[in-house]
Amino acid sequence: MKYGFGIDVGGTSVKLGFFNEEGVLLEKWEIPTRTQNGGVLILPDISEAIDACLARHNVAKSQVMGIGIGVPGPVANNGVVNRCVNLGWGVFNLHEALSALTGLPVKAGNDANVAALGEYWRGGGAGCSSIVMATLGTGIGGGIIINGQILSGAHGVGGEIGHIVLDKEETEQCGCGKYGCAEQYGSATGIVRTAKRYLKKSQLPSTLRNLETITCKDVFDHAAQGDYLAKDILEFVYDRLGEFLADVCCVCDPELVVIGGGVSKAGQVLLDGIGRYFPHYMFHACKETRFALAQLGNDAGMYGCFRLVLDHLTASYA
């Protein structure tokens, strides 16, 4: 039996998965992401965790096909990482650095892209040839899979769909420096921001006014309870998300759009809301595009990273 690792590096923790060659997840665990001193400890910590796992399973390194790793930043096909701000990393070749520590082949990718690959392989997109994954969380991340391959682009930033501009008249700045990006409206943060705007400009009564702090979940919950202003807020959000995803689909024509991230916990009501507005903005040939919720949760990145091993590193195993 052959084995491999899928490793999803986040700003707070590193999620590690140990797989067999058939894609069965044998063990998963987490270690802290030690970002101090420019993140110099992150890769040695990962190397130690891999060695400990192999010892627990009595597996020799000669049986390991390789390591797939996802990181929060642009990654070129040759493994060069171009700044991961949350990790303290600058520009360096991740393939070479982690391989030198572990003695194993390495294939790296952007974290959102590998999460999309995981959902394509074993999650909400299973059975499809091409998908887009939109992760609606603190911001909007994305990944595009075309005929089974990640669309990473020339500079490793393919799939940064959250920064499509929807409103050029927007006066508040997005974290990326532009104005009116999709994530300013459709992310969890954007939904709260929109709710506060509505509460300020509207005189309508709303149970949201009784809350000291408003969360994205509050907006969905109060709308479900019949609060008219909360419903109006969500209709605005659905409209923006419908336009945003129609623009994305016009470019890459996916069979399926997978919606993940914290906002996706709203469930079918979110898909139904987007579905009301998507037809108004879509290019006519995209009318068969389907929508689904992500299924793998926080494991999507691990699965996608191991799929990188199967797609790119199996030839390295002798």
C-alpha positions as CSV (number, residue, x, y, z in Angstrom):
1,M,0.0,0.0,0.0
2,K,1.1,3.5,-0.8
3,Y,0.3,6.6,1.3
4,G,0.4,10.4,1.2
5,F,-0.3,13.5,3.2
6,G,-2.8,16.4,2.7
7,I,-1.8,19.4,4.7
8,D,-3.9,22.6,5.0
9,V,-2.0,25.5,6.5
10,G,-4.1,28.2,8.2
11,G,-3.2,31.2,10.2
12,T,-4.2,29.6,13.5
13,S,-3.7,25.8,12.9
14,V,-2.3,23.3,10.4
15,K,-4.8,20.5,9.5
16,L,-3.0,17.3,8.5
17,G,-4.5,14.3,6.9
18,F,-2.9,10.9,6.3
19,F,-4.4,9.0,3.3
20,N,-3.9,5.7,1.6
21,E,-3.5,5.5,-2.2
22,E,-7.3,4.9,-2.6
23,G,-8.1,8.3,-1.0
24,V,-9.2,6.9,2.4
25,L,-8.5,9.3,5.2
26,L,-6.7,7.2,7.8
27,E,-6.0,9.9,10.4
28,K,-6.5,13.6,10.7
29,W,-5.2,16.0,13.4
30,E,-4.1,19.6,13.9
31,I,-1.1,21.4,15.2
32,P,-0.7,25.1,16.1
33,T,0.6,27.4,13.4
34,R,3.5,29.1,15.0
35,T,3.8,32.4,12.9
36,Q,6.3,34.2,15.1
37,N,9.7,35.1,13.6
38,G,8.4,35.2,10.1
39,G,6.8,31.7,10.3
40,V,10.2,29.9,10.3
41,L,8.8,27.2,12.6
42,I,5.9,26.2,10.5
43,L,7.6,23.8,8.1
44,P,9.8,22.1,10.7
45,D,6.7,21.6,12.8
46,I,5.0,20.0,9.8
47,S,8.0,17.8,9.2
48,E,8.0,16.6,12.8
49,A,4.3,15.9,12.7
50,I,4.7,13.8,9.5
51,D,7.5,11.7,11.0
52,A,5.4,11.1,14.2
53,C,2.5,10.0,12.1
54,L,4.5,7.5,10.0
55,A,5.9,6.1,13.2
56,R,2.4,5.6,14.7
57,H,1.3,3.8,11.5
58,N,4.6,1.9,11.1
59,V,4.9,3.2,7.5
60,A,8.3,3.8,5.9
61,K,9.0,6.9,3.9
62,S,9.7,4.7,0.9
63,Q,5.9,3.9,0.9
64,V,4.9,7.6,0.8
65,M,4.0,9.1,-2.6
66,G,4.3,12.7,-1.4
67,I,2.9,15.7,0.4
68,G,0.2,18.0,-0.9
69,I,0.1,21.3,0.9
70,G,-2.3,24.3,0.7
71,V,-1.3,27.7,1.9
72,P,-3.1,31.1,2.2
73,G,-1.4,32.9,-0.6
74,P,-0.5,32.8,-4.3
75,V,1.5,29.7,-5.3
76,A,3.1,29.3,-8.7
77,N,3.2,25.9,-10.4
78,N,6.9,25.5,-9.6
79,G,6.1,25.9,-5.9
80,V,7.2,29.5,-5.4
81,V,5.0,31.2,-2.7
82,N,4.5,34.9,-3.3
83,R,3.9,36.2,0.3
84,C,1.6,34.6,2.8
85,V,0.9,37.5,5.0
86,N,-1.0,35.6,7.7
87,L,1.9,33.2,8.0
88,G,4.7,35.8,7.9
89,W,6.1,34.3,4.8
90,G,7.8,36.2,2.0
91,V,8.9,34.7,-1.4
92,F,10.4,31.3,-1.5
93,N,10.1,27.8,-3.1
94,L,7.8,25.8,-0.8
95,H,8.4,22.6,-2.8
96,E,12.1,22.7,-2.2
97,A,12.0,23.9,1.4
98,L,9.5,21.2,2.7
99,S,11.1,18.5,0.6
100,A,14.5,19.2,2.1
101,L,13.0,18.8,5.6
102,T,11.0,15.6,4.9
103,G,12.8,13.9,2.1
104,L,9.5,13.6,0.3
105,P,8.1,15.0,-3.0
106,V,5.9,18.1,-2.4
107,K,3.2,19.8,-4.4
108,A,1.8,23.1,-3.2
109,G,-1.3,25.1,-4.0
110,N,-3.4,28.0,-2.8
111,D,-5.7,27.0,0.1
112,A,-8.9,28.1,-1.6
113,N,-8.0,26.3,-4.8
114,V,-7.2,23.0,-3.0
115,A,-10.4,23.2,-1.0
116,A,-12.3,23.5,-4.4
117,L,-10.3,20.5,-5.6
118,G,-11.4,18.5,-2.5
119,E,-15.0,19.4,-3.0
120,Y,-14.7,18.5,-6.7
121,W,-13.2,15.1,-5.9
122,R,-15.1,13.9,-2.8
123,G,-17.6,16.6,-1.8
124,G,-20.5,18.6,-3.3
125,G,-18.9,18.6,-6.8
126,A,-18.3,14.8,-7.0
127,G,-19.1,13.5,-10.4
128,C,-18.8,16.8,-12.2
129,S,-16.1,17.7,-14.7
130,S,-15.9,21.5,-14.0
131,I,-16.9,23.4,-10.9
132,V,-16.5,26.8,-9.2
133,M,-16.3,26.9,-5.4
134,A,-17.3,30.1,-3.7
135,T,-16.4,30.2,0.0
136,L,-18.5,32.8,1.8
137,G,-16.7,33.4,5.0
138,T,-15.0,36.4,6.5
139,G,-14.2,37.3,2.9
140,I,-15.1,35.4,-0.3
141,G,-12.5,32.9,-1.4
142,G,-12.8,30.8,-4.5
143,G,-11.4,28.0,-6.6
144,I,-12.1,27.0,-10.2
145,I,-11.7,23.5,-11.4
146,I,-11.8,23.0,-15.2
147,N,-11.8,19.4,-16.5
148,G,-10.3,18.2,-13.2
149,Q,-7.5,20.8,-13.1
150,I,-7.1,23.8,-10.9
151,L,-7.2,27.1,-12.8
152,S,-4.3,28.8,-10.9
153,G,-3.3,31.3,-13.6
154,A,0.0,32.8,-14.6
155,H,0.7,34.3,-11.1
156,G,-1.0,31.8,-8.9
157,V,-4.0,34.0,-8.2
158,G,-6.6,32.3,-10.4
159,G,-9.9,31.9,-8.5
160,E,-9.7,35.1,-6.5
161,I,-13.4,35.6,-7.5
162,G,-14.2,37.6,-4.3
163,H,-12.7,40.7,-5.8
164,I,-14.9,41.0,-8.8
165,V,-16.2,44.6,-8.6
166,L,-20.0,44.8,-8.4
167,D,-20.5,48.4,-7.4
168,K,-18.1,51.1,-8.7
169,E,-20.0,53.7,-6.7
170,E,-19.1,52.0,-3.4
171,T,-17.4,54.5,-0.9
172,E,-16.0,52.0,1.6
173,Q,-12.8,50.3,0.7
174,C,-12.4,46.5,0.4
175,G,-9.4,44.9,2.2
176,C,-7.8,44.4,-1.1
177,G,-7.7,48.2,-1.7
178,K,-10.5,48.3,-4.3
179,Y,-14.1,49.5,-3.9
180,G,-17.3,47.5,-4.3
181,C,-15.9,44.0,-4.4
182,A,-18.2,41.0,-4.1
183,E,-16.9,40.1,-0.7
184,Q,-18.1,43.5,0.6
185,Y,-21.7,42.2,0.1
186,G,-21.8,38.4,0.1
187,S,-19.3,37.4,2.8
188,A,-20.4,37.0,6.4
189,T,-18.6,40.3,7.2
190,G,-20.4,41.9,4.2
191,I,-23.8,40.7,5.3
192,V,-23.3,42.3,8.7
193,R,-22.1,45.5,7.1
194,T,-25.1,45.6,4.9
195,A,-27.4,45.0,7.9
196,K,-25.9,47.9,9.7
197,R,-26.4,50.1,6.7
198,Y,-30.1,49.1,6.4
199,L,-30.7,49.7,10.1
200,K,-29.2,53.1,9.8
201,K,-31.0,54.3,6.8
202,S,-34.4,52.7,7.4
203,Q,-37.1,53.5,10.0
204,L,-38.7,50.1,9.7
205,P,-39.1,48.2,13.0
206,S,-36.8,45.3,13.3
207,T,-35.9,42.8,16.0
208,L,-32.3,43.2,14.9
209,R,-32.3,46.6,16.6
210,N,-32.6,44.8,19.9
211,L,-29.1,43.2,19.5
212,E,-26.0,44.7,20.9
213,T,-23.9,42.9,18.3
214,I,-25.2,41.6,15.0
215,T,-23.9,38.5,13.3
216,C,-24.5,37.0,9.9
217,K,-26.4,34.2,11.6
218,D,-28.6,36.7,13.3
219,V,-29.7,38.2,10.0
220,F,-30.7,34.7,8.6
221,D,-32.4,33.7,11.9
222,H,-34.5,36.9,12.2
223,A,-35.5,36.7,8.5
224,A,-36.7,33.2,9.1
225,Q,-38.7,34.5,12.0
226,G,-40.5,37.0,9.8
227,D,-38.5,40.2,10.3
228,Y,-39.2,42.3,7.2
229,L,-36.0,44.3,7.4
230,A,-33.9,41.2,7.8
231,K,-35.7,39.8,4.7
232,D,-34.9,42.9,2.8
233,I,-31.3,42.7,3.8
234,L,-31.0,39.2,2.5
235,E,-32.8,39.9,-0.7
236,F,-30.1,42.6,-1.4
237,V,-27.4,40.1,-0.6
238,Y,-29.0,37.4,-2.8
239,D,-29.2,39.9,-5.7
240,R,-25.5,40.7,-5.3
241,L,-24.5,37.1,-5.1
242,G,-26.6,36.2,-8.1
243,E,-24.9,38.9,-10.2
244,F,-21.5,38.0,-8.9
245,L,-21.8,34.2,-9.6
246,A,-23.4,34.9,-13.0
247,D,-20.3,37.0,-13.9
248,V,-18.0,34.1,-12.7
249,C,-20.0,31.5,-14.7
250,C,-19.9,33.6,-17.8
251,V,-16.1,33.4,-17.8
252,C,-15.4,29.7,-16.9
253,D,-18.8,28.0,-17.6
254,P,-18.9,25.5,-14.7
255,E,-21.3,22.6,-14.5
256,L,-21.8,23.3,-10.8
257,V,-21.2,26.1,-8.3
258,V,-20.4,24.8,-4.8
259,I,-21.1,27.2,-2.0
260,G,-19.1,26.8,1.2
261,G,-17.9,28.8,4.1
262,G,-19.7,29.9,7.2
263,V,-22.5,31.6,5.3
264,S,-23.4,28.3,3.7
265,K,-24.6,27.0,7.0
266,A,-27.8,28.9,6.2
267,G,-28.5,25.9,3.9
268,Q,-31.1,25.6,1.2
269,V,-32.5,29.1,1.9
270,L,-29.2,30.5,0.6
271,L,-29.2,28.5,-2.6
272,D,-32.9,29.4,-3.2
273,G,-32.1,33.0,-2.7
274,I,-29.2,33.0,-5.1
275,G,-31.3,31.0,-7.5
276,R,-33.9,33.7,-7.7
277,Y,-31.5,36.3,-9.0
278,F,-28.9,34.3,-10.9
279,P,-31.2,34.0,-14.0
280,H,-31.5,37.8,-14.3
281,Y,-27.8,38.2,-14.8
282,M,-26.5,35.0,-16.4
283,F,-25.4,34.6,-20.0
284,H,-28.2,32.6,-21.6
285,A,-25.9,29.6,-22.3
286,C,-25.3,29.2,-18.5
287,K,-28.9,28.5,-17.7
288,E,-28.2,24.8,-16.9
289,T,-25.6,25.8,-14.2
290,R,-26.5,24.1,-10.9
291,F,-25.8,25.1,-7.3
292,A,-25.0,22.9,-4.3
293,L,-23.7,23.2,-0.8
294,A,-20.2,22.2,0.1
295,Q,-20.0,18.8,2.0
296,L,-16.5,18.4,3.4
297,G,-16.4,21.4,5.7
298,N,-12.9,21.9,7.2
299,D,-11.7,18.7,5.6
300,A,-12.0,20.0,2.0
301,G,-8.4,21.4,2.0
302,M,-6.9,18.1,3.2
303,Y,-8.7,16.1,0.6
304,G,-7.7,18.6,-2.1
305,C,-4.1,18.6,-1.1
306,F,-4.0,14.8,-1.2
307,R,-5.5,14.9,-4.6
308,L,-2.5,17.1,-5.6
309,V,-0.4,14.1,-4.6
310,L,-2.4,11.8,-6.8
311,D,-2.4,14.2,-9.8
312,H,1.2,15.4,-9.7
313,L,3.4,13.3,-7.5
314,T,2.5,9.6,-8.1
315,A,5.1,9.5,-10.9
316,S,7.7,10.4,-8.3
317,Y,7.0,7.2,-6.4
318,A,9.2,4.3,-7.6
